[in-house]
Amino acid sequence: MKYLFSLIIPVAPWRTPEILRSIEKLDYPKKDFEVIVEKGKNPSENRNRGIEKSKGEILIFLDDDAKINKDYLNNVENFLKKYSDVGIVGGPQLTPEEDNFFAKISGIVLTSNFGAFKVNRRYKKGKTVLDVDETFLTSANLCIRKKVFNKIKGFNESLYPGEDPELLSRAKTAGLKIAYSPEIIIYHKRRSNFSSFCKQIFKYGFVRPKKNKISKGTPLLFTIPMFFAIYFMLIPLLTLISFLFFIPLFAYILLAFVFSIYDSIKNRRLKVFFILPFLYLFTHLSYGIGMLAGYFNKNRV
């Protein structure tokens, strides 16, 4: 018996969903899946409208600026049949080979233990894990049994970005089993230039305080960039007190260069060694400053 899948793709009104090209090439019976494209400025609202229209037992949320392999649905089906107790499963969103030079560098940062900490598990292939949290998955590549929504309802429409970690947090609170499969892959475009990348990371940080308030919890991991940003901005004043306050900065610079060497060798892109330290820094500062701005935002309810 095959599942009936509903592929739900939120897309901004001015965009064309590029992922449809790879969906057309899926090696899966056409009668066993439907594609629902929902246009609008709020992806959470788009996804919720897609849920309401869907007929499938399994809902699959995919981002529009991505592509999937032809065996994608077969891999989802095999996983869900093998692990029938799993309510939600997702997989990595990898950097496409055709991305431009900067996009590939930003992809290296996102897969780096130093650049993205534990969140890097969203952006690279790992091992199958049957009990995961938001550091593994995003709504760019997320498969959910439709009956799960009887417990957790839909996406929080007041959040974007940040709607996916809030949904996963709610699912874990409801006792649902969430898993990661390295075979459920999406190739997701990275930001193509420095400013758009920093803006994206800033938005992730900006919405975090609101997400934390809704979920009634603040994971320590996500506060580290904020405290680093505060320290970085206060360095001129702190050094007036003592030069010892330079020590954390020296340690950060050393780690940035060590990981630049490691990540450039690991990814076989030695020429990016001199770029990575600066991109690590702006990634951490963008998220940290965004989070600070989020705490001062009057609309954070």
Phi and psi in degrees as GROMACS dihedral restraints (atoms count N, CA, C in turn):
[ dihedral_restraints ]
;  ai    aj    ak    al  type     phi  dphi    fc
    3     4     5     6     1   -97.6    20    10
    4     5     6     7     1   152.7    20    10
    6     7     8     9     1   -78.0    20    10
    7     8     9    10     1   158.9    20    10
    9    10    11    12     1  -100.7    20    10
   10    11    12    13     1   119.6    20    10
   12    13    14    15     1  -100.8    20    10
   13    14    15    16     1   141.9    20    10
   15    16    17    18     1  -115.7    20    10
   16    17    18    19     1   112.8    20    10
   18    19    20    21     1   -92.3    20    10
   19    20    21    22     1   112.9    20    10
   21    22    23    24     1  -107.5    20    10
   22    23    24    25     1   122.7    20    10
   24    25    26    27     1  -123.7    20    10
   25    26    27    28     1   108.2    20    10
   27    28    29    30     1   -80.7    20    10
   28    29    30    31     1   140.1    20    10
   30    31    32    33     1  -147.7    20    10
   31    32    33    34     1   140.6    20    10
   33    34    35    36     1   -66.6    20    10
   34    35    36    37     1   151.0    20    10
   36    37    38    39     1   -57.1    20    10
   37    38    39    40     1   -29.5    20    10
   39    40    41    42     1   -94.4    20    10
   40    41    42    43     1     5.2    20    10
   42    43    44    45     1  -110.7    20    10
   43    44    45    46     1   158.8    20    10
   45    46    47    48     1  -110.8    20    10
   46    47    48    49     1   127.0    20    10
   48    49    50    51     1   -69.4    20    10
   49    50    51    52     1   100.4    20    10
   51    52    53    54     1   -64.2    20    10
   52    53    54    55     1   -25.5    20    10
   54    55    56    57     1   -65.3    20    10
   55    56    57    58     1   -19.0    20    10
   57    58    59    60     1   -61.0    20    10
   58    59    60    61     1   -29.4    20    10
   60    61    62    63     1   -63.3    20    10
   61    62    63    64     1   -41.2    20    10
   63    64    65    66     1   -79.4    20    10
   64    65    66    67     1   -28.4    20    10
   66    67    68    69     1   -63.6    20    10
   67    68    69    70     1   -35.8    20    10
   69    70    71    72     1   -62.5    20    10
   70    71    72    73     1   -23.1    20    10
   72    73    74    75     1   -97.1    20    10
   73    74    75    76     1     6.1    20    10
   75    76    77    78     1   -59.8    20    10
   76    77    78    79     1   135.9    20    10
   78    79    80    81     1   -89.8    20    10
   79    80    81    82     1    71.0    20    10
   81    82    83    84     1  -155.8    20    10
   82    83    84    85     1   142.8    20    10
   84    85    86    87     1   -55.8    20    10
   85    86    87    88     1   128.3    20    10
   87    88    89    90     1   -60.6    20    10
   88    89    90    91     1   -30.3    20    10
   90    91    92    93     1   -72.4    20    10
   91    92    93    94     1   -12.6    20    10
   93    94    95    96     1  -101.2    20    10
   94    95    96    97     1     9.4    20    10
   96    97    98    99     1  -151.1    20    10
   97    98    99   100     1   151.9    20    10
   99   100   101   102     1  -124.5    20    10
  100   101   102   103     1   153.9    20    10
  102   103   104   105     1  -118.2    20    10
  103   104   105   106     1   124.2    20    10
  105   106   107   108     1  -118.9    20    10
  106   107   108   109     1   113.7    20    10
  108   109   110   111     1  -103.9    20    10
  109   110   111   112     1   121.2    20    10
  111   112   113   114     1  -116.5    20    10
  112   113   114   115     1   119.8    20    10
  114   115   116   117     1   -97.7    20    10
  115   116   117   118     1   142.5    20    10
  117   118   119   120     1   165.6    20    10
  118   119   120   121     1   166.4    20    10
  120   121   122   123     1   -80.5    20    10
  121   122   123   124     1   -19.1    20    10
  123   124   125   126     1  -109.9    20    10
  124   125   126   127     1   106.9    20    10
  126   127   128   129     1   -59.0    20    10
  127   128   129   130     1   -32.7    20    10
  129   130   131   132     1   -65.8    20    10
  130   131   132   133     1   -42.7    20    10
  132   133   134   135     1   -63.9    20    10
  133   134   135   136     1   -40.8    20    10
  135   136   137   138     1   -59.5    20    10
  136   137   138   139     1   -45.8    20    10
  138   139   140   141     1   -64.2    20    10
  139   140   141   142     1   -41.1    20    10
  141   142   143   144     1   -65.4    20    10
  142   143   144   145     1   -37.6    20    10
  144   145   146   147     1   -64.8    20    10
  145   146   147   148     1   -37.4    20    10
  147   148   149   150     1   -64.0    20    10
  148   149   150   151     1   -39.3    20    10
  150   151   152   153     1   -61.2    20    10
  151   152   153   154     1   -44.2    20    10
  153   154   155   156     1   -62.7    20    10
  154   155   156   157     1   -35.3    20    10
  156   157   158   159     1   -84.2    20    10
  157   158   159   160     1   -18.2    20    10
  159   160   161   162     1   -68.7    20    10
  160   161   162   163     1   148.3    20    10
  162   163   164   165     1  -113.9    20    10
  163   164   165   166     1    -9.0    20    10
  165   166   167   168     1   -78.6    20    10
  166   167   168   169     1   158.1    20    10
  168   169   170   171     1   -78.0    20    10
  169   170   171   172     1   -27.5    20    10
  171   172   173   174     1  -119.7    20    10
  172   173   174   175     1   124.6    20    10
  174   175   176   177     1  -100.0    20    10
  175   176   177   178     1   130.5    20    10
  177   178   179   180     1  -120.5    20    10
  178   179   180   181     1   121.0    20    10
  180   181   182   183     1  -100.8    20    10
  181   182   183   184     1   124.2    20    10
  183   184   185   186     1  -130.0    20    10
  184   185   186   187     1   145.0    20    10
  186   187   188   189     1   -81.2    20    10
  187   188   189   190     1   150.6    20    10
  189   190   191   192     1   -73.0    20    10
  190   191   192   193     1   -28.9    20    10
  192   193   194   195     1   -96.8    20    10
  193   194   195   196     1    51.4    20    10
  195   196   197   198     1  -144.9    20    10
  196   197   198   199     1  -179.2    20    10
  198   199   200   201     1  -146.9    20    10
  199   200   201   202     1   157.6    20    10
  201   202   203   204     1  -128.0    20    10
  202   203   204   205     1   158.6    20    10
  204   205   206   207     1   -76.9    20    10
  205   206   207   208     1   160.8    20    10
  207   208   209   210     1   -67.1    20    10
  208   209   210   211     1   -19.7    20    10
  210   211   212   213     1   -95.2    20    10
  211   212   213   214     1    12.8    20    10
  213   214   215   216     1   -55.3    20    10
  214   215   216   217     1   -53.0    20    10
  216   217   218   219     1   -67.4    20    10
  217   218   219   220     1   -33.5    20    10
  219   220   221   222     1   -62.3    20    10
  220   221   222   223     1   -40.4    20    10
  222   223   224   225     1   -67.3    20    10
  223   224   225   226     1   -39.7    20    10
  225   226   227   228     1   -63.7    20    10
  226   227   228   229     1   -47.1    20    10
  228   229   230   231     1   -59.3    20    10
  229   230   231   232     1   -47.2    20    10
  231   232   233   234     1   -60.5    20    10
  232   233   234   235     1   -41.3    20    10
  234   235   236   237     1   -66.4    20    10
  235   236   237   238     1   -48.2    20    10
  237   238   239   240     1   -68.2    20    10
  238   239   240   241     1   -29.4    20    10
  240   241   242   243     1   -73.8    20    10
  241   242   243   244     1   -35.7    20    10
  243   244   245   246     1   -72.1    20    10
  244   245   246   247     1   -38.8    20    10
  246   247   248   249     1  -116.9    20    10
  247   248   249   250     1    77.4    20    10
  249   250   251   252     1   -69.3    20    10
  250   251   252   253     1   -15.2    20    10
  252   253   254   255     1   -88.5    20    10
  253   254   255   256     1    -5.2    20    10
  255   256   257   258     1   -82.3    20    10
  256   257   258   259     1   126.4    20    10
  258   259   260   261     1   -91.8    20    10
  259   260   261   262     1   -30.5    20    10
  261   262   263   264     1  -136.2    20    10
  262   263   264   265     1   134.9    20    10
  264   265   266   267     1  -143.3    20    10
  265   266   267   268     1   147.1    20    10
  267   268   269   270     1  -146.4    20    10
  268   269   270   271     1  -176.0    20    10
  270   271   272   273     1  -150.4    20    10
  271   272   273   274     1  -172.0    20    10
  273   274   275   276     1   -74.2    20    10
  274   275   276   277     1   148.9    20    10
  276   277   278   279     1  -108.4    20    10
  277   278   279   280     1   105.5    20    10
  279   280   281   282     1   -90.2    20    10
  280   281   282   283     1   158.1    20    10
  282   283   284   285     1   -77.1    20    10
  283   284   285   286     1   125.6    20    10
  285   286   287   288     1   -65.3    20    10
  286   287   288   289     1   145.6    20    10
  288   289   290   291     1   -63.8    20    10
  289   290   291   292     1   -28.9    20    10
  291   292   293   294     1   -84.7    20    10
  292   293   294   295     1    -1.7    20    10
  294   295   296   297     1   -60.0    20    10
  295   296   297   298     1   154.9    20    10
  297   298   299   300     1   -75.4    20    10
  298   299   300   301     1   178.2    20    10
  300   301   302   303     1   -58.5    20    10
  301   302   303   304     1   -49.8    20    10
  303   304   305   306     1   -65.4    20    10
  304   305   306   307     1   -41.1    20    10
  306   307   308   309     1   -57.8    20    10
  307   308   309   310     1   -39.9    20    10
  309   310   311   312     1   -68.1    20    10
  310   311   312   313     1   -35.5    20    10
  312   313   314   315     1   -66.5    20    10
  313   314   315   316     1   -43.7    20    10
  315   316   317   318     1   -64.0    20    10
  316   317   318   319     1   -32.0    20    10
  318   319   320   321     1   -63.7    20    10
  319   320   321   322     1   -36.9    20    10
  321   322   323   324     1   -64.4    20    10
  322   323   324   325     1   -41.4    20    10
  324   325   326   327     1   -60.9    20    10
  325   326   327   328     1   -42.7    20    10
  327   328   329   330     1   -68.9    20    10
  328   329   330   331     1   -25.3    20    10
  330   331   332   333     1   -93.2    20    10
  331   332   333   334     1    -3.3    20    10
  333   334   335   336     1   -80.6    20    10
  334   335   336   337     1   139.7    20    10
  336   337   338   339     1   -64.2    20    10
  337   338   339   340     1   -30.0    20    10
  339   340   341   342     1   -85.8    20    10
  340   341   342   343     1   -41.1    20    10
  342   343   344   345     1   -68.7    20    10
  343   344   345   346     1   -41.5    20    10
  345   346   347   348     1  -127.0    20    10
  346   347   348   349     1     6.5    20    10
  348   349   350   351     1    52.9    20    10
  349   350   351   352     1  -139.5    20    10
  351   352   353   354     1   -69.1    20    10
  352   353   354   355     1   -21.3    20    10
  354   355   356   357     1   -65.1    20    10
  355   356   357   358     1   -16.1    20    10
  357   358   359   360     1   -62.4    20    10
  358   359   360   361     1   -15.2    20    10
  360   361   362   363     1   -66.7    20    10
  361   362   363   364     1   -17.3    20    10
  363   364   365   366     1   -71.7    20    10
  364   365   366   367     1   -23.2    20    10
  366   367   368   369     1  -114.4    20    10
  367   368   369   370     1    11.1    20    10
  369   370   371   372     1  -148.5    20    10
  370   371   372   373     1   158.8    20    10
  372   373   374   375     1   -76.6    20    10
  373   374   375   376     1   132.5    20    10
  375   376   377   378     1  -127.4    20    10
  376   377   378   379     1  -145.3    20    10
  378   379   380   381     1  -104.8    20    10
  379   380   381   382     1   160.0    20    10
  381   382   383   384     1   -62.3    20    10
  382   383   384   385     1   130.5    20    10
  384   385   386   387     1  -131.6    20    10
  385   386   387   388     1   129.5    20    10
  387   388   389   390     1   -98.7    20    10
  388   389   390   391     1     4.0    20    10
  390   391   392   393     1  -145.5    20    10
  391   392   393   394     1    95.9    20    10
  393   394   395   396     1  -125.6    20    10
  394   395   396   397     1   170.9    20    10
  396   397   398   399     1  -125.3    20    10
  397   398   399   400     1  -164.4    20    10
  399   400   401   402     1   -65.4    20    10
  400   401   402   403     1   -15.8    20    10
  402   403   404   405     1   -73.4    20    10
  403   404   405   406     1    -7.7    20    10
  405   406   407   408     1  -102.6    20    10
  406   407   408   409     1   -31.0    20    10
  408   409   410   411     1  -128.4    20    10
  409   410   411   412     1   155.7    20    10
  411   412   413   414     1  -140.0    20    10
  412   413   414   415     1   167.9    20    10
  414   415   416   417     1   -76.9    20    10
  415   416   417   418     1     0.5    20    10
  417   418   419   420     1   -71.7    20    10
  418   419   420   421     1   -18.1    20    10
  420   421   422   423     1  -157.2    20    10
  421   422   423   424     1    78.3    20    10
  423   424   425   426     1  -137.8    20    10
  424   425   426   427     1   129.3    20    10
  426   427   428   429     1  -117.1    20    10
  427   428   429   430     1   127.0    20    10
  429   430   431   432     1  -134.9    20    10
  430   431   432   433     1   132.3    20    10
  432   433   434   435     1   -65.8    20    10
  433   434   435   436     1   133.5    20    10
  435   436   437   438     1   -60.4    20    10
  436   437   438   439     1   -33.8    20    10
  438   439   440   441     1   -64.0    20    10
  439   440   441   442     1   -19.5    20    10
  441   442   443   444     1   -60.3    20    10
  442   443   444   445     1   -34.7    20    10
  444   445   446   447     1   -69.1    20    10
  445   446   447   448     1   -12.0    20    10
  447   448   449   450     1   -67.6    20    10
  448   449   450   451     1   -25.5    20    10
  450   451   452   453     1   -94.1    20    10
  451   452   453   454     1   -40.9    20    10
  453   454   455   456     1  -110.2    20    10
  454   455   456   457     1    -2.7    20    10
  456   457   458   459     1    62.8    20    10
  457   458   459   460     1  -149.7    20    10
  459   460   461   462     1  -105.6    20    10
  460   461   462   463     1  -160.0    20    10
  462   463   464   465     1   -76.4    20    10
  463   464   465   466     1   146.3    20    10
  465   466   467   468     1   -74.8    20    10
  466   467   468   469     1   112.9    20    10
  468   469   470   471     1   -75.4    20    10
  469   470   471   472     1    -7.5    20    10
  471   472   473   474     1   -86.9    20    10
  472   473   474   475     1    -4.5    20    10
  474   475   476   477     1  -113.1    20    10
  475   476   477   478     1   129.2    20    10
  477   478   479   480     1  -170.0    20    10
  478   479   480   481     1   123.6    20    10
  480   481   482   483     1   -69.4    20    10
  481   482   483   484     1  -173.2    20    10
  483   484   485   486     1   100.4    20    10
  484   485   486   487     1    -1.7    20    10
  486   487   488   489     1   -71.7    20    10
  487   488   489   490     1   -29.1    20    10
  489   490   491   492     1   -74.4    20    10
  490   491   492   493     1   -45.9    20    10
  492   493   494   495     1   -63.1    20    10
  493   494   495   496     1   -32.5    20    10
  495   496   497   498     1   -67.5    20    10
  496   497   498   499     1   -41.2    20    10
  498   499   500   501     1   -62.5    20    10
  499   500   501   502     1   -44.6    20    10
  501   502   503   504     1   -66.5    20    10
  502   503   504   505     1   -37.3    20    10
  504   505   506   507     1   -62.9    20    10
  505   506   507   508     1   -42.5    20    10
  507   508   509   510     1   -64.9    20    10
  508   509   510   511     1   -38.2    20    10
  510   511   512   513     1   -65.9    20    10
  511   512   513   514     1   -41.6    20    10
  513   514   515   516     1   -65.4    20    10
  514   515   516   517     1   -39.5    20    10
  516   517   518   519     1   -62.3    20    10
  517   518   519   520     1   -32.8    20    10
  519   520   521   522     1   -80.2    20    10
  520   521   522   523     1    -1.5    20    10
  522   523   524   525     1    85.2    20    10
  523   524   525   526     1    16.2    20    10
  525   526   527   528     1   -80.8    20    10
  526   527   528   529     1   149.9    20    10
  528   529   530   531     1   -90.8    20    10
  529   530   531   532     1   125.2    20    10
  531   532   533   534     1  -118.5    20    10
  532   533   534   535     1   133.0    20    10
  534   535   536   537     1  -131.0    20    10
  535   536   537   538     1   163.7    20    10
  537   538   539   540     1  -123.1    20    10
  538   539   540   541     1   131.1    20    10
  540   541   542   543     1  -124.4    20    10
  541   542   543   544     1   125.4    20    10
  543   544   545   546     1   -71.0    20    10
  544   545   546   547     1    -9.5    20    10
  546   547   548   549     1   -91.2    20    10
  547   548   549   550     1   -11.9    20    10
  549   550   551   552     1   -95.1    20    10
  550   551   552   553     1    87.8    20    10
  552   553   554   555     1  -109.5    20    10
  553   554   555   556     1   141.2    20    10
  555   556   557   558     1  -127.9    20    10
  556   557   558   559     1   144.1    20    10
  558   559   560   561     1  -104.0    20    10
  559   560   561   562     1   108.5    20    10
  561   562   563   564     1  -111.5    20    10
  562   563   564   565     1   125.8    20    10
  564   565   566   567     1   -59.3    20    10
  565   566   567   568     1   138.2    20    10
  567   568   569   570     1   -92.3    20    10
  568   569   570   571     1   167.1    20    10
  570   571   572   573     1   -64.4    20    10
  571   572   573   574     1   138.7    20    10
  573   574   575   576     1   -88.5    20    10
  574   575   576   577     1    -7.4    20    10
  576   577   578   579     1  -147.8    20    10
  577   578   579   580     1   167.2    20    10
  579   580   581   582     1   -59.7    20    10
  580   581   582   583     1   -47.8    20    10
  582   583   584   585     1   -65.3    20    10
  583   584   585   586     1   -41.6    20    10
  585   586   587   588     1   -69.5    20    10
  586   587   588   589     1   -32.4    20    10
  588   589   590   591     1   -66.3    20    10
  589   590   591   592     1   -48.1    20    10
  591   592   593   594     1   -63.3    20    10
  592   593   594   595     1   -37.8    20    10
  594   595   596   597     1   -63.7    20    10
  595   596   597   598     1   -41.1    20    10
  597   598   599   600     1   -62.2    20    10
  598   599   600   601     1   -46.9    20    10
  600   601   602   603     1   -66.4    20    10
  601   602   603   604     1   -38.1    20    10
  603   604   605   606     1   -58.9    20    10
  604   605   606   607     1   -43.6    20    10
  606   607   608   609     1   -63.2    20    10
  607   608   609   610     1   -38.9    20    10
  609   610   611   612     1   -59.4    20    10
  610   611   612   613     1   -43.9    20    10
  612   613   614   615     1   -69.0    20    10
  613   614   615   616     1   -39.1    20    10
  615   616   617   618     1   -60.7    20    10
  616   617   618   619     1   -38.8    20    10
  618   619   620   621     1   -85.6    20    10
  619   620   621   622     1   -12.0    20    10
  621   622   623   624     1   -59.1    20    10
  622   623   624   625     1   -45.4    20    10
  624   625   626   627     1   -58.8    20    10
  625   626   627   628     1   -38.4    20    10
  627   628   629   630     1   -67.4    20    10
  628   629   630   631     1   -41.9    20    10
  630   631   632   633     1   -62.6    20    10
  631   632   633   634     1   -43.4    20    10
  633   634   635   636     1   -61.2    20    10
  634   635   636   637     1   -38.8    20    10
  636   637   638   639     1   -67.2    20    10
  637   638   639   640     1   -41.0    20    10
  639   640   641   642     1   -65.9    20    10
  640   641   642   643     1   -43.1    20    10
  642   643   644   645     1   -82.4    20    10
  643   644   645   646     1    -7.6    20    10
  645   646   647   648     1    56.8    20    10
  646   647   648   649     1    49.3    20    10
  648   649   650   651     1  -170.7    20    10
  649   650   651   652     1   147.3    20    10
  651   652   653   654     1  -128.2    20    10
  652   653   654   655     1    94.8    20    10
  654   655   656   657     1   -58.2    20    10
  655   656   657   658     1   130.0    20    10
  657   658   659   660     1   -55.6    20    10
  658   659   660   661     1   -36.5    20    10
  660   661   662   663     1   -51.2    20    10
  661   662   663   664     1   -41.8    20    10
  663   664   665   666     1   -82.2    20    10
  664   665   666   667     1    -8.5    20    10
  666   667   668   669     1   -91.0    20    10
  667   668   669   670     1   -15.5    20    10
  669   670   671   672     1   -57.3    20    10
  670   671   672   673     1   -48.8    20    10
  672   673   674   675     1   -60.8    20    10
  673   674   675   676     1   -33.5    20    10
  675   676   677   678     1   -65.5    20    10
  676   677   678   679     1   -46.1    20    10
  678   679   680   681     1   -66.9    20    10
  679   680   681   682     1   -33.7    20    10
  681   682   683   684     1   -65.2    20    10
  682   683   684   685     1   -41.9    20    10
  684   685   686   687     1   -62.8    20    10
  685   686   687   688     1   -40.4    20    10
  687   688   689   690     1   -63.0    20    10
  688   689   690   691     1   -46.6    20    10
  690   691   692   693     1   -59.7    20    10
  691   692   693   694     1   -45.8    20    10
  693   694   695   696     1   -60.6    20    10
  694   695   696   697     1   -42.0    20    10
  696   697   698   699     1   -71.8    20    10
  697   698   699   700     1   -24.5    20    10
  699   700   701   702     1   -94.1    20    10
  700   701   702   703     1    -2.1    20    10
  702   703   704   705     1   -52.3    20    10
  703   704   705   706     1   -46.7    20    10
  705   706   707   708     1   -56.8    20    10
  706   707   708   709     1   -37.5    20    10
  708   709   710   711     1   -76.7    20    10
  709   710   711   712     1   -40.5    20    10
  711   712   713   714     1   -64.4    20    10
  712   713   714   715     1   -36.0    20    10
  714   715   716   717     1   -71.1    20    10
  715   716   717   718     1   -17.3    20    10
  717   718   719   720     1   -71.0    20    10
  718   719   720   721     1   -24.8    20    10
  720   721   722   723     1   -82.3    20    10
  721   722   723   724     1   -49.2    20    10
  723   724   725   726     1  -163.1    20    10
  724   725   726   727     1   141.6    20    10
  726   727   728   729     1   -70.4    20    10
  727   728   729   730     1   -10.0    20    10
  729   730   731   732     1   -63.0    20    10
  730   731   732   733     1   -24.0    20    10
  732   733   734   735     1   -69.6    20    10
  733   734   735   736     1    -9.3    20    10
  735   736   737   738     1   -77.0    20    10
  736   737   738   739     1   -19.8    20    10
  738   739   740   741     1   -56.9    20    10
  739   740   741   742     1   -48.6    20    10
  741   742   743   744     1   -58.7    20    10
  742   743   744   745     1   -36.1    20    10
  744   745   746   747     1   -67.4    20    10
  745   746   747   748     1   -42.3    20    10
  747   748   749   750     1   -61.3    20    10
  748   749   750   751     1   -40.5    20    10
  750   751   752   753     1   -63.3    20    10
  751   752   753   754     1   -41.1    20    10
  753   754   755   756     1   -63.4    20    10
  754   755   756   757     1   -46.4    20    10
  756   757   758   759     1   -60.4    20    10
  757   758   759   760     1   -42.5    20    10
  759   760   761   762     1   -62.2    20    10
  760   761   762   763     1   -46.5    20    10
  762   763   764   765     1   -62.7    20    10
  763   764   765   766     1   -39.1    20    10
  765   766   767   768     1   -61.8    20    10
  766   767   768   769     1   -41.5    20    10
  768   769   770   771     1   -72.8    20    10
  769   770   771   772     1   -38.1    20    10
  771   772   773   774     1   -62.2    20    10
  772   773   774   775     1   -46.9    20    10
  774   775   776   777     1   -71.1    20    10
  775   776   777   778     1   -27.6    20    10
  777   778   779   780     1   -63.5    20    10
  778   779   780   781     1   -43.1    20    10
  780   781   782   783     1   -63.1    20    10
  781   782   783   784     1   -48.7    20    10
  783   784   785   786     1   -61.8    20    10
  784   785   786   787     1   -48.9    20    10
  786   787   788   789     1   -70.7    20    10
  787   788   789   790     1   -33.8    20    10
  789   790   791   792     1   -69.6    20    10
  790   791   792   793     1   -37.6    20    10
  792   793   794   795     1   -70.4    20    10
  793   794   795   796     1   -45.5    20    10
  795   796   797   798     1   -58.4    20    10
  796   797   798   799     1   -38.3    20    10
  798   799   800   801     1   -94.4    20    10
  799   800   801   802     1     4.1    20    10
  801   802   803   804     1    56.7    20    10
  802   803   804   805     1    42.8    20    10
  804   805   806   807     1  -135.4    20    10
  805   806   807   808     1    71.6    20    10
  807   808   809   810     1   -62.3    20    10
  808   809   810   811     1   -28.4    20    10
  810   811   812   813     1   -72.1    20    10
  811   812   813   814     1   -10.3    20    10
  813   814   815   816     1   -89.3    20    10
  814   815   816   817     1    -0.5    20    10
  816   817   818   819     1   -53.4    20    10
  817   818   819   820     1   -42.0    20    10
  819   820   821   822     1   -78.8    20    10
  820   821   822   823     1   -14.9    20    10
  822   823   824   825     1   -90.9    20    10
  823   824   825   826     1   -36.5    20    10
  825   826   827   828     1   -56.9    20    10
  826   827   828   829     1   -43.4    20    10
  828   829   830   831     1   -56.7    20    10
  829   830   831   832     1   -40.0    20    10
  831   832   833   834     1   -70.6    20    10
  832   833   834   835     1   -36.9    20    10
  834   835   836   837     1   -72.0    20    10
  835   836   837   838     1   -35.8    20    10
  837   838   839   840     1   -57.7    20    10
  838   839   840   841     1   -48.3    20    10
  840   841   842   843     1   -59.5    20    10
  841   842   843   844     1   -48.9    20    10
  843   844   845   846     1   -71.1    20    10
  844   845   846   847     1   -27.2    20    10
  846   847   848   849     1   -64.5    20    10
  847   848   849   850     1   -49.1    20    10
  849   850   851   852     1   -66.7    20    10
  850   851   852   853     1   -41.7    20    10
  852   853   854   855     1   -68.9    20    10
  853   854   855   856     1   -38.8    20    10
  855   856   857   858     1   -61.8    20    10
  856   857   858   859     1   -45.2    20    10
  858   859   860   861     1   -67.5    20    10
  859   860   861   862     1   -45.6    20    10
  861   862   863   864     1   -63.3    20    10
  862   863   864   865     1   -44.9    20    10
  864   865   866   867     1   -67.6    20    10
  865   866   867   868     1   -37.0    20    10
  867   868   869   870     1   -61.6    20    10
  868   869   870   871     1   -41.6    20    10
  870   871   872   873     1   -66.1    20    10
  871   872   873   874     1   -40.8    20    10
  873   874   875   876     1   -59.9    20    10
  874   875   876   877     1   -45.9    20    10
  876   877   878   879     1   -61.5    20    10
  877   878   879   880     1   -35.6    20    10
  879   880   881   882     1   -65.1    20    10
  880   881   882   883     1   -37.0    20    10
  882   883   884   885     1   -69.7    20    10
  883   884   885   886     1   -28.8    20    10
  885   886   887   888     1   -90.8    20    10
  886   887   888   889     1    -2.2    20    10
  888   889   890   891     1   -73.5    20    10
  889   890   891   892     1   125.0    20    10
  891   892   893   894     1   -68.5    20    10
  892   893   894   895     1   -22.2    20    10
  894   895   896   897     1   -86.3    20    10
  895   896   897   898     1     5.8    20    10
  897   898   899   900     1   -77.9    20    10
  898   899   900   901     1    94.9    20    10
